[in-house]
């Protein structure tokens, strides 16, 4: 078994690590000394504290940590939905954001939901329908193009959301616990589809999850945030060959090492 290789703290992946050795000169995402506070005065919430992180082009990074540690806040900053209180966030290229809920429009068909993303990109009407069908075929939903979201299972709706994310022609895919509400079998199937699409398209993925084994299964690098305020407490490079399975002993060993460090962070905060 190959345990996760851990690198403690502070900023970006250290020189000489597998990630740093292969990272391009221009990363896809640069988070530089970012802090974030909500509100002001004594009642303010200090969500992130001096977080620095580079994500290489084509890298799959998972963010983990205890509830309230700032994972989703950091993702929202990357997506441009909010602004840091201090520091800078630079995403180089078009990005799309996928949530835990599919957030599909119920009055549109499956194809219509995907076409809407193409319309917002300025794709001509004559091209939109064909392109939407192509993307639905990629996620194995071509036969459901004319269905409404309420006619689909939760896993199928997330596949539509994935197709819609790809319709945005993103370079960086930001994912906020997209499979957290799904059953284990559906989640496993979507892991396979996401990994295949990520590799085929050369995407950069930043994926928030509470599931440590999911992170070990998917990630090139796992970034552990401390309890609030969120700081980069450690990074792990599982270093496992692909394809991986959730049930593989090596995946379990890597997840166990990460979980041990996560427990320490939770205990430190509790104390």
N, C-alpha and C positions, 0 to 999 in steps of 0.2 A: 504494500500500500504506500501511496505517496501522500504524506500529510501536507496540508497547506503550509506554504512558507510565509511566515509572518514578518512584517516590518513595523516596528513601533514608530509611532507617532508623527509627527508634526506636520509635514507638508506634503510634498509630492513624492511619487515613487522614487526611492533612492537610486543613485547611479549604480550600475552593475546588476540591478535586478532584471529578471527577464523582460518585464514591461519596459523599463527605462532603456534597456539595450536596444530594443526594436522600435522605440517611439520615434516618430518623425520630428523634425525641427519645429514644425508648426502643429501643435495639438489641435484637436477639434473643439475642445472645451478647456478654458482656463478660468479657474476660480482663484482669485488672488487676494488673500488676507481679508476675507469677507466676514463681516459681522452683521447681524440683523436683530433689531429690537422692534417689538410691537407695542405701541402706546408710548407714554412718556411718564416721567416722574416715578414715584414709588410703586405704582401699579403696573409699570411696564414689564413686558416679558422678554427676557434675553434668550432668543431662540438659537442663534449661531454666534460663535466667538472665534474670530481670526482663523477661518477655514481657508486653506489653500489646497488646490487639487487640480492636476492636469489630467485630461482624458485623451489618449492618443487616438488619432484617426483609425477607425476600424476596430477599436477596442470595445469589449463588453464589460462594463463596470457595474457591480451591484453595490448599493448603499444599504447598510443594515444598522440597527441600533434599537434601543428601547423606545417604547412609545413616547412621543413628545420630544425626541432628541433633535428634531429639525430636518429629517430626511425629506419630507414633502416640501418644507420651506425651501430647502436648497434646490430641489427640482423646479419649483415655481420660479426661483430666481434665474435658473438656467433658461427657462422657457420665456422669460421676459414678462411674466404675469405680475411680478413685484420687483422692487428695487432694493439693493442692500443698503443698510444704514451706513456702512463703511466698506471700503474695498471695491473690487470690480469683478464682474462676470462677463466673459467674452465667449460667445458661441460662434464658431466660424462655419457658416453654411446655414441652410434652411433647417429648422427643427420642427418636429411635431410632438405633441404630448398625448399620451394615452392614459386614461384613468382606470381605477378599479371598476367603476360602472361604465358601461359601454357608451352612455350618453347619446344614443341614437334618437333621431327625430321620428316619433311614432306615426306621424301622418305621411311620411315618405316610405317608399318601398326600400328594400335592402339596396337595390341598385341606385335608387335615388339618393340615399345617404352617402354613397360613395361618389356619385356624380356631383353632389354639392361641393365636396372638397375640390374636385376638378374645376368646377365653375368658378370657385373663389380664386383659383390659380390662373383664371383667364383662358382655360382650354375651351376651344370652340365646341358648340353644341354637337356638331356632326361627329366629333371625335370622342365626346364624353361617354356616350353609351357604350361604345366598343371598348374603351379603356376600362370603364367600370366592370364590364363583364370579364375582361382579362384578369383584373385584380381579384375578383370574386372566385375565378377559377383557381388562382394561386392559393387561396385559402379554402379551397374545396367547397365552395358555396355557389357555384355557377347555377345549379338547379333551383336555387332559392332566391334568385334575383328579384322576382316579382312578389315575394312575400313581404309582410309587414313585420317589424321587429317583435311584436307581441306573439307572433306565430313561431318564433324561434326559441330554442333553449338558451340558457345563460352562456354556455360555451360557444354556441353559434353566433350570438350577439357580439361576443368578444372577437370572434373571427371577422365579423363585419367591421368592427372598430379598428382592427388591425389593417384590413384592406383600405379603410378610409385614411388611416395614418400613412400608408404607403402611397395613396393617391396624392398626398401633399408633396411627393417627390423629395422627402426629407433626406438630409445628410446625417442628422443626429435625431435619434428616436429616444424620447424621454418617457419612461413608463413608471407610473405610480401604482404599485401593487396591482397590476392588471389582472392577475389570475387568483387573487387572494380569496375571492368568494366562490371559486369553482371547486367541484369535487376532485379528488386526487387523480382519477383516470383522465378526466377532461384536461386538467392542468398539465398532466404529463404529455398528452397529445399536442397541446399548444406550445409546450416547451420545444418539442421537436420541430414544429412549424416555424416558430420564431427563430430558432437556431439556424434552420435551413435558409430562411429569408435573409437573416443577418449575414451569413456567409456568402450567399449569392450576390447580394447587393453591396457588400463592403460597407455596411452601415456602422456608425458609432452608436452604441446603446448605453444609456444610463438608466438602471432599473432599480427601483426602490422595492424592498421586500422585508417582511418580518420573518420569513421562513429561511433559516440559515441553510438548510439542506438545498433549498431551491437556489440560493446564491452560489453554493458550491457546485451545483449541477450546471449552472449557466455561465458563470463569470470567468473572464480572464483574470480579473482582480476584484477582490471584495474589500470595500472601505467601511470600516467600523467607526461610527460616530459615538462619542461619549454622550451620557445623559445630559440634559439641558444645563447650561447652554452647550449646543453641539460643537464638538471639536473633532478633528481627525485623531482618533485614539490609536488606530493600527490599520495596516493594510495587509492583505493576504493574497498570495498568488497560488491558487490550488495546484497548478502545474499538472493537471490530469489530461490524458489524451481524450479527444472527442471521437465519436459521440459518447456522452456520459449518461448514466441512468441515476435516478433518485435513489434506487435501492442498491446501487453498487457499494461494496465495502469501502472502496477508496473514496467515494463521495461522502460516505458516512464518516470516515476518518477525518477528512478535511473539515466537514461540518462540525465535528466534535471539537476540534482545536479552536475553531472560530467561536463556538458556543462557550467554551471555557473562558475565553477572553471577554465575551459579552457579559457573562455572569459577574466577572470581576468589576466591569464598569457599572453594572446595575447595583452591585453590593456597595461599591464606593459611593455612589450617589445616595443610596439608602442610609449609609452611615453618616 
